[in-house]
Amino acid sequence: MADTGSSPDTNGSSGVGALTRLNVLSLLTQAGYNLKEGNTERAMLLFGAAALAPHSSKLSYAIQGGLTAKDVLDKLTEASEPPSGETGTDIPIE
C-alpha cells in the first residue's frame, strides 16, 4: 500500500483533520463567547488561534495554553489575596 503522506487525523481531500476542525470550532465558540462578554482582547487572540489552527496546530495550542495559564495564575492570585477591608488578623475581644 502506498503512503500518501497524510496524517491519520486527515479526512477527505481538504487536508484538515477532524481534530483540527473540532479545535477550530472550539476556538471560534470561545472567541464568540468572550466577544459577547466584552473581553475583546481575548476574543481576538482566540479568533487568531482559530485562523492559525489549520496551518499550525502547535501554535494554536500554544496560544490556548498561554490563555489558560494566565487564567490559572489570575485565579491563584485572586485566592491568595484577603477580601478587601479584612486583614484576617482581627480577633474580637469581649
Secondary structure as UniProt FT lines:
FT   TURN            8..9
FT   HELIX           18..36
FT   TURN            37..38
FT   HELIX           40..52
FT   TURN            53..55
FT   HELIX           57..80
FT   TURN            84..85
//
